[in-house]
Amino acid sequence: MVNEFKRILLVALAFCFTGNSFAQIKIDAGEPPNNTDIPAFFKSKISEIQNEIDLVKSGEVKTIAVSPGNLPVYAVYYGEKENFHSQANYNSAVAARNPAFYAEKDSTTKPVILFVGPVHGHEVEGMAGLINLIHIAETGKDYRGKTWPGLKNKMEQCRTIIIPCGNPDGRKRCPYDSFLGIPTKTMTKYGQGTRKDGTSWGWPQAKSLHPMKGNVEILGAYFNDDGINIMQDEYFNPMAQETKAILEIARTEVPDITVSLHSHENRPVILQPAYVPVFMKERAHELALRVNRRLKENNLAHWPDDRFWTPAAEDKQFPPTTTFNLISALHHISGTMAFTFECSHGSVSENYPEPIVSYNDILDIQLLLYDEMYNYILENKLNWKK
């Protein structure tokens, strides 16, 4: 009883001394330690994000939100913003049979690309990729010293918005800076959290309690400090300031293409978006095949062609299993071609007894995805004319 009282007191003190924010979770005894071989180019810590933001000179930095844990959510903007001559919101314009009433776009209008950095704080791979993308925009090189002249040139042909981390609260609490070689069950424990009895919430049960409050011992990095999973917010009345800021960027910037960066134990893949027009699903499928081909050509983890998804209908029977999530909301507020990209953590399990990626692989996967997004939208931009 005394030990339990001490534990509760220590948790309370940690809460008080972190500015009404949750302190970083400590790795439990018996769990693998944080990786110590993380290379300098694999940057994802809150301090490393801040350092990169402080170095931005060519782009424009804005604080788009402040998290419940009192951490800034940044966006970095490159390229001039077009005047789209908007006279209606997107859905009203579609009801009028022409999205150009929301935003006029023609062959002279620069494509707009929006990168939504991980809203799940333990999915650090996208953060590392986007910090390197900012560095490429600023210097032409990634943090390995590798030049990307083609990618930088394509960025200069577009308007680019980069949110390096969509959930700094979750990232701050995550005790691991990489899950490469770490058991998937450990990633799940700290990513999706545990109940008071120590059992893991896991997937998809981690979405069954929202906000994640009450039966919680470890608040997983999935969530901000208010227990909100930004990927599953209430989009008609958002609970999180982070969600509001992301949607507002989409509404005002009118991105032609948007990615929400995530990670899992499996091979990298673009997921099929839900509750969007079929032609948008088909475009996402085209891009998914192109990205998978690029990964294969570069000897990186990829999917066999016969294991790839094809555009499908939504749920045909009750109960529904397809969710209207952040991807769906981004499309319906702006008309963007939005999708989720799942990178590989490199975590290990019965399915993957050895990591299927290295740190170099992860960065290459991220940067090749970004490069192919620019290729695709420069070749396939949709023009909206009155």
C-alpha positions, -999 to +999 in steps of 0.1 A: +000+000+000+029+024+008+046+016-025+014+022-044+010+056-026+045+065-035+039+056-072+008+078-073+026+107-056+055+105-081+030+105-110+013+135-096+046+153-091+057+146-126+024+160-139+029+192-118+064+199-129+058+195-166+035+225-169+002+205-166+016+181-192+024+144-190+061+136-184+079+113-208+069+077-200+097+057-185+105+023-201+094-005-178+120-029-164+123-059-187+115-039-218+142-034-245+161-001-240+159+028-264+181+022-294+216+037-290+227+033-327+203+059-342+223+078-368+225+116-367+204+119-399+174+101-383+160+132-365+126+130-348+129+143-313+110+174-302+143+192-297+155+181-332+123+194-348+128+227-330+164+229-342+153+224-378+126+250-375+151+275-361+173+269-392+146+276-418+155+306-439+140+300-474+106+289-461+081+306-438+074+291-404+041+294-386+029+281-353-005+267-363-016+254-329-005+248-294-010+213-280-027+205-247+008+199-234+017+235-243+039+225-273+039+243-306+027+226-338+046+241-367+041+243-404+067+254-429+056+270-462+076+270-494+065+289-526+040+317-531+003+312-523-019+315-554-051+336-554-078+310-561-107+336-564-128+316-539-165+325-537-178+293-520-167+265-497-157+233-514-189+213-508-211+242-519-191+245-551-194+208-558-232+212-552-231+239-579-214+213-601-180+231-603-152+231-577-138+262-594-163+283-574-142+272-544-108+275-561-099+283-597-070+262-610-055+261-645-022+252-662-005+283-648-014+275-612+013+259-592+003+225-576+000+226-538+013+197-517+005+192-480+026+169-458+009+161-425+036+148-402+027+119-379-004+125-357+006+094-338+036+104-317+054+071-318+054+069-356+087+088-358+097+077-393+076+104-410+091+130-387+126+120-397+116+121-433+101+156-431+130+171-412+152+158-440+127+172-466+129+207-450+167+204-450+166+195-488+144+225-494+169+247-476+202+232-487+195+207-515+209+178-494+195+154-468+212+150-435+234+122-449+249+147-473+231+131-503+219+157-529+184+156-543+185+181-571+154+166-589+133+167-557+144+203-548+136+214-584+102+199-582+096+216-549+103+249-565+076+242-591+050+238-563+036+254-532+046+231-503+033+230-467+052+207-443+038+200-408+068+180-393+049+166-363+011+167-359+011+155-323+041+168-303+025+157-270+025+120-281+061+124-295+073+139-262+058+111-241+071+083-263+101+067-246+116+053-278+132+073-306+129+044-330+113+010-329+138-006-353+146-040-339+122-035-310+093-060-305+061-049-321+043-057-288+065-030-271+057-005-299+020-013-294+023-009-256+038+026-257+021+036-289-015+027-281-012+026-243-023+002-216-053-002-193-050+002-155-045-036-152-015-033-175-030-050-205-024-033-239-053-015-256-039-026-289-055-022-323-084-015-329-095-015-293-074+017-287-101+035-307-130+021-286-124+047-258-122+082-271-110+105-256-086+080-240-094+088-204-104+067-173-092+031-177-057+043-186-023+035-170+000+044-199-015+070-222-002+059-256+016+082-280-014+077-303-030+105-283-023+141-274-023+150-237-061+154-238-064+118-250-075+127-285-065+106-315-063+132-342-068+106-369-102+098-354-113+132-341-149+145-345-144+164-378-177+183-377-168+196-343-131+189-337-120+183-302-083+190-307-067+223-317-042+203-338-070+188-359-086+223-364-053+237-376-046+208-401-081+212-415-078+250-417-046+246-437-063+223-461-093+247-465-072+278-472-043+263-491-064+240-514-038+212-517-038+192-548-023+162-529-020+155-492-003+127-473-008+118-437+023+099-426+020+068-404+040+037-396+034+000-389+054-033-386+046-043-422+059-032-456+054+004-467+021+011-485-004+038-494-038+029-480-070+032-499-088+064-488-125+060-477-156+080-483-142+099-512-152+098-549-142+067-569-120+087-592-100+098-561-096+062-550-083+054-585-058+082-584-046+070-550-042+035-564-022+048-594+001+066-570+004+036-547+015+014-576+041+040-587+055+044-552+056+006-548+075+003-581+100+030-570+107+011-538+111-022-557+135-005-582+156+007-553+157-027-535+136-014-506+108-032-488+077-033-511+046-054-519+043-081-546+020-068-574-005-096-567-010-085-531-019-050-539-053-035-531-077-022-558-103+005-554-133-009-536-168+002-525-175+012-489-192-010-464-222-028-479-236-042-447-241-035-410-221-029-389-198-006-408-160-012-405-148+016-428-141+049-410-145+085-420-112+097-407-087+126-411-081+115-448-118+117-456-122+150-438-092+165-457-108+157-490-143+169-481-130+203-468-107+210-498-111+185-526-075+173-521-062+139-532-056+127-496-042+094-485-024+076-456+011+063-461+022+036-438+060+033-435+078+004-418+089+008-382+114-021-386+099-036-354+102-074-350+075-101-344+067-136-354+058-122-388+090-103-390+117-119-369+143-095-383+139-058-392+128-054-429+143-019-430+174+000-419+176+036-409+189+044-443+160+024-459+134+043-438+148+077-450+149+065-486+114+052-484+102+086-471+121+107-496+111+084-526+075+087-516+077+125-515+095+126-549+069+104-565+041+126-550+057+156-568+061+136-600+025+125-599+008+158-592+030+177-617+019+152-644-017+148-632-029+180-617-067+186-619-076+220-633-108+236-620-122+262-644-154+283-643 
